[in-house]
Amino acid sequence: MNILVAEDDIHLGKLIVHMLKKNEYHVEWVTNGEDAYEAALAREFDILILDWMMPGQNGLDVCRRLRNGGCSQAILMLTAKDAVQDRINGLDAGADDYLVKPFEIDELLARLRALSRRNFAPIVEEKVVIFDIVLNRTSYKVNSSKREIQLTPREFQLFDLLVRNKGQVLPRETILDRVWGIDADVSAKTVDATVKLLRKKLGKLTKKEVIESVRGVGYRLEN
């Protein structure tokens, strides 16, 4: 089973990784929210372990963004926050389970086993066809009948956001919020630059201008 651990406490992170590997789990460890988000989009994990308090984006923000983007992996939240409302906030953000620090490693392992039992249902491949382009939300691939293009996680999420809202104008501010997060230190120019790169890649699959610019507002996927 593949597990992503996002924990900024080096001592605790090393302990968790050591114990998971000892129990024959495959583990990737990151120490901040942005790296956790990027890793979860770029690679396939069975379970994500997210620390609530991390530098940059916290675990709650990462969890919410992943769920909004269609992530279906099991998510276990680690936190020192033990108030009832905190647990509610974590579950409402999309976490499947919640473990309060300090905790025993044996309890963590037991919760992972429980989550894995819920996570054995086969994944149904989800594909969307737009003009000559196939967007595969399961494999994170974009291709035509003749070739495939490689999108970065940001480009894929931006394209998917436009596809989900086909025909609607999405303001740059909305795109920034949904793709980068409301607290991200980026500007509208970042959206424009990403759209430019995305258009160039999509141009390898179809001659049609897929993404329409709406002057002074944002972008729209053409009907």
C-alpha positions in Angstrom: 0.0 0.0 0.0 1.3 3.4 -0.9 1.1 6.2 1.7 1.9 9.9 1.6 2.9 11.4 4.9 2.8 15.2 5.3 4.4 16.1 8.6 6.7 19.0 9.4 7.8 17.7 12.8 11.1 16.0 11.7 11.3 13.7 14.7 7.7 12.5 14.4 7.9 12.3 10.7 11.0 10.0 10.8 9.3 7.9 13.4 6.1 7.5 11.4 8.0 6.7 8.2 10.2 4.2 10.0 7.3 2.3 11.5 5.3 2.3 8.3 8.2 0.9 6.3 8.8 -1.6 9.0 5.2 -2.8 8.4 5.9 -3.0 4.7 4.1 0.1 3.5 5.6 2.1 0.7 6.0 5.7 2.0 6.7 9.2 0.6 7.3 11.9 3.2 6.9 15.7 2.6 7.1 18.5 5.2 4.8 21.2 3.9 1.3 21.6 2.5 2.2 22.7 -1.0 4.5 19.7 -1.5 1.7 17.4 -0.1 -0.8 18.8 -2.6 1.5 18.5 -5.6 2.5 14.9 -4.6 -1.1 13.9 -4.2 -1.9 15.1 -7.6 1.2 13.8 -9.3 1.3 10.2 -7.9 -1.1 7.5 -6.8 -1.5 6.9 -3.1 -3.9 4.7 -1.2 -3.9 6.8 1.9 -2.8 10.4 2.6 -1.7 11.3 6.2 -1.9 15.1 6.6 -0.7 17.0 9.6 -3.1 19.9 10.3 -0.4 22.5 11.3 2.1 22.7 8.5 4.0 25.7 7.0 2.3 27.3 4.0 -0.9 25.6 3.4 -2.1 23.6 6.4 -3.5 20.1 6.3 -7.0 21.3 6.4 -6.5 23.5 3.3 -4.8 20.7 1.4 -7.6 18.3 2.3 -10.3 20.7 1.1 -8.5 21.5 -2.1 -7.9 17.9 -3.0 -11.5 17.0 -2.3 -12.7 20.0 -4.4 -10.5 18.7 -7.2 -12.1 15.2 -7.1 -9.5 13.4 -5.0 -11.0 10.1 -3.6 -8.1 8.7 -1.7 -8.5 8.0 2.0 -7.3 10.9 4.2 -6.2 10.7 7.8 -5.7 14.0 9.6 -3.1 14.3 12.4 -3.5 17.2 14.8 -3.0 18.5 18.3 -6.4 20.1 18.1 -8.8 18.0 20.1 -11.9 20.2 20.5 -15.1 18.8 19.1 -15.5 21.7 16.6 -11.9 21.1 15.3 -12.8 17.4 14.6 -16.0 18.5 12.9 -14.0 21.0 10.7 -11.5 18.3 9.7 -14.2 15.9 8.8 -16.2 18.5 6.9 -13.1 19.4 4.9 -13.1 15.8 3.6 -11.0 13.9 6.0 -12.0 10.2 6.6 -10.4 9.9 10.0 -8.8 12.1 12.7 -6.0 11.2 15.1 -5.1 13.5 18.0 -1.5 14.0 19.0 0.2 12.5 20.9 -0.8 9.1 19.7 0.5 5.6 19.9 2.0 4.2 16.6 -0.1 1.0 17.1 -3.3 3.1 17.0 -2.1 4.8 13.8 -1.4 1.5 12.2 -4.8 0.2 13.2 -6.5 3.3 11.7 -4.6 2.8 8.5 -5.7 -0.9 8.3 -9.3 0.3 8.8 -9.0 2.9 6.1 -7.5 0.4 3.7 -10.5 -1.9 4.1 -12.7 1.0 3.0 -10.4 1.8 0.2 -10.4 -1.5 -1.7 -13.4 -0.8 -3.9 -12.3 -0.7 -7.6 -11.7 2.7 -9.0 -14.0 3.5 -12.0 -12.1 5.2 -14.7 -13.5 8.7 -15.3 -13.0 10.1 -18.8 -14.4 13.3 -20.4 -14.2 14.0 -24.1 -14.0 17.7 -25.3 -13.8 18.1 -29.0 -10.9 15.8 -30.0 -9.4 15.7 -26.5 -9.8 13.0 -23.8 -9.3 14.1 -20.2 -8.8 11.2 -17.9 -9.4 12.2 -14.3 -8.3 8.7 -13.0 -4.9 8.6 -14.7 -4.4 12.4 -15.0 -3.7 12.0 -18.7 -4.8 14.2 -21.6 -4.7 12.8 -25.1 -6.2 12.6 -28.6 -6.6 9.5 -30.7 -3.0 10.0 -32.0 -1.0 11.4 -29.2 -0.7 12.3 -25.5 0.5 15.5 -23.8 2.1 15.9 -20.4 0.4 18.5 -18.2 1.8 19.8 -14.9 -0.5 19.3 -11.9 -1.5 23.0 -12.1 -2.2 22.8 -15.8 -4.3 19.7 -15.4 -6.3 21.1 -12.5 -6.9 24.4 -14.5 -8.0 22.5 -17.6 -10.3 20.2 -15.5 -11.8 23.3 -13.8 -12.6 24.8 -17.2 -14.1 21.4 -18.4 -16.3 21.1 -15.3 -17.6 24.6 -16.0 -17.8 24.4 -19.8 -19.5 27.4 -21.4 -19.2 29.5 -18.2 -16.8 32.5 -17.8 -14.4 31.9 -14.9 -12.9 35.1 -13.5 -9.1 35.0 -12.9 -9.8 35.4 -9.1 -12.0 32.3 -9.1 -9.3 30.3 -11.0 -6.7 31.5 -8.5 -8.8 30.4 -5.6 -9.7 27.0 -7.0 -6.3 26.1 -8.4 -3.7 27.9 -6.3 -5.7 28.5 -3.1 -7.0 31.8 -1.7 -3.8 32.4 0.4 -1.3 31.6 -2.4 1.2 34.4 -3.1 0.5 34.5 -6.9 -1.2 37.1 -9.1 -3.6 37.1 -12.1 -0.5 37.1 -14.3 0.2 33.6 -13.1 -3.2 32.5 -14.4 -2.5 34.1 -17.8 0.9 32.5 -18.1 -0.5 29.0 -17.2 -3.3 29.4 -19.7 -0.8 30.3 -22.4 1.3 27.2 -21.7 -1.9 25.0 -21.5 -3.1 26.4 -24.9 0.2 25.6 -26.5 0.1 22.0 -25.3 -3.6 21.5 -26.2 -2.7 22.9 -29.7 -0.8 19.6 -30.2 -4.0 17.7 -29.9 -6.5 19.9 -31.8 -6.5 22.8 -34.2 -9.5 24.3 -32.5 -9.0 27.2 -30.0 -10.3 25.4 -26.9 -9.9 28.1 -24.3 -11.5 31.5 -25.0 -10.3 34.7 -23.4 -12.9 37.0 -22.0 -11.3 40.4 -22.0 -11.0 42.0 -18.6 -12.6 39.0 -16.8 -11.0 35.6 -17.3 -11.4 32.4 -19.4 -14.1 30.1 -20.7 -14.0 26.6 -22.4 -15.9 27.0 -25.6 -19.1 25.1 -26.2 
